[in-house]
């Protein structure tokens, strides 16, 4: 059972040492008692937008070689996205980097020993790392509005040369209506709690003094299950399975009400 705290404060009951804290509290009439409660509301929706990251990682002996190879493959990845129906506004560069790659003499000696099956011999003297090449990375953030075709889009990206894909995360293109629904439920929930506590204390709710809000998404991770019957011939490779699941949007409110007999 989940217990929700509530506080009853009688007007004029604060001590002298609490004067500064009480000064910030709502002004109560002599016969009123302050009650503070919280409420929660939720609304559930099927997501209609997916976000994921796709990119290319390449290496080269020089920085220019690594960047040139990366640019060529990344152009093909972006072209594949556009052929799949992704609009320009839904493709945004999120990361572009060029980093030197350094040698590791001790690791190289260990690898050489494993490959030749000879005893490992540590380098006689510490050697400073040296640059042995460069690595270029380029990633784009992609927004997909047709979730039914997302698996095919990911497969097309990999075929075009993408070797790094992360995601997806699901959301709503316009969450306002769902959030408003959750807000209404949160206020109803807080008011119902206030009525419950008031009856338990032999009082009644006279007026609402303040309401403050919090809230956000509570995404449910999708579960993807694939398989085929034993003995059946293998079907053509299907597109990468993507299950959007369901989003839960929530809102919480804190409410202060005045109670009276």
C-alpha positions, 0 to 999 in steps of 0.5 A, spaced: 500 500 500 502 506 498 501 512 503 501 519 501 502 524 507 498 530 509 499 535 514 494 539 518 495 546 521 491 549 525 491 557 524 495 561 530 498 554 532 505 556 530 510 558 535 515 564 535 521 560 533 516 558 526 514 565 525 518 566 519 516 559 516 509 561 517 509 568 514 510 564 507 503 560 508 497 562 506 493 566 510 487 563 514 481 565 518 481 563 525 476 558 524 480 554 518 485 549 518 490 548 513 491 541 509 496 540 504 495 534 499 498 531 492 494 528 486 496 524 480 493 524 473 495 520 467 493 519 460 495 514 455 497 514 448 500 510 442 506 514 440 506 517 433 513 520 432 520 516 433 527 519 434 533 515 433 541 517 431 544 514 425 551 515 423 558 513 420 565 511 423 571 511 419 578 511 420 584 513 416 592 514 416 591 522 416 585 526 418 583 528 411 583 521 409 578 519 415 574 525 414 573 524 406 571 517 407 566 519 412 563 524 408 562 520 402 559 514 406 554 519 410 552 523 404 549 516 402 546 515 408 542 522 408 540 520 401 537 513 403 533 517 409 530 522 403 529 516 399 525 513 405 521 519 405 524 523 411 524 530 410 529 535 411 527 538 417 527 531 420 534 530 419 539 534 424 546 533 425 547 531 432 555 530 432 561 531 428 568 529 430 575 527 428 580 524 433 587 521 433 588 514 434 594 513 439 599 507 439 599 502 445 606 499 446 604 494 451 598 492 448 601 491 442 606 487 445 601 483 448 597 482 442 604 480 438 605 474 444 598 472 443 598 471 435 605 468 435 604 464 441 611 466 444 612 469 451 610 476 453 616 481 453 614 487 456 617 493 452 624 495 455 623 502 456 616 506 457 615 509 450 610 515 449 604 514 445 604 516 438 599 517 433 597 512 428 591 514 425 585 518 425 577 516 427 572 521 424 564 520 426 558 523 424 551 522 426 544 525 425 538 525 429 532 522 425 525 524 426 520 518 423 513 520 423 511 514 419 512 508 425 510 503 420 516 504 416 521 505 421 524 498 420 525 498 413 528 505 414 533 502 419 535 497 414 536 502 408 541 506 412 545 500 414 545 498 407 547 505 405 553 505 410 551 507 417 555 503 422 552 506 428 545 506 430 542 508 437 535 508 439 529 509 438 525 513 443 518 514 442 514 521 443 508 525 441 508 530 436 503 534 440 502 532 447 498 538 449 491 534 449 494 528 453 497 533 458 491 537 459 487 530 460 492 528 466 492 535 469 485 535 470 485 528 473 491 530 477 486 536 480 480 531 481 485 526 485 487 532 489 480 534 491 478 527 492 484 526 497 482 533 501 475 531 501 477 524 504 482 527 509 477 532 511 471 527 513 476 523 517 478 529 521 470 531 522 471 537 517 469 540 510 473 543 505 471 550 505 476 553 499 482 551 495 488 556 497 493 554 492 495 549 486 502 547 484 504 543 478 509 537 476 509 532 471 512 529 465 512 522 460 513 515 463 515 511 457 513 504 457 519 500 454 517 496 448 518 488 448 519 485 441 518 478 440 520 474 433 520 467 431 517 462 426 514 455 427 519 449 427 519 446 420 517 451 416 521 454 411 525 460 413 522 467 410 525 472 407 529 477 412 524 481 415 525 489 416 528 490 423 522 489 428 520 496 432 514 496 437 512 503 439 508 500 445 505 505 449 506 512 452 504 514 459 504 522 460 503 524 467 501 530 471 502 531 479 499 537 483 500 539 490 494 543 493 493 547 499 486 547 502 482 551 508 478 546 512 472 548 517 467 545 521 
